[in-house]
Amino acid sequence: MNEQWLILVAGPYRSGTGDDPDKLAANVRVMNAAALEVFRAGHLPITGEALALPLIELAGSERVGDAVFDEIFHPIARRLLARCDAVLRIGGASAGADEMADTARAQGKPVFTAVDELP
């Protein structure tokens, strides 16, 4: 492979967790595991969570879904997607991940559902 793509890994973060910290962390681990696979396939992976969560904490968010969280969480993923070459949509139901996949398609970017589909 000659070309490395910047791939946004999009999957459930809050969906089905009831905002339980252990379940949220498990969802991040699943996305990070997929990101590792993307890296090993020769591309540059990124998750919105990797960028958003540290900023959310620094900005003083007191809980998932508060005003500070909402100010940063999805907006940073939207900005990031504008710079990405494609999306890897993983996992189950997620309005946010579906938004990223739908937006990527609208921008003419490919959306993959498995690492072995990547170029």
Order of alpha helices (4+ residues) and beta strands (2+ residues): beta-alpha-beta-alpha-alpha-beta-alpha-beta
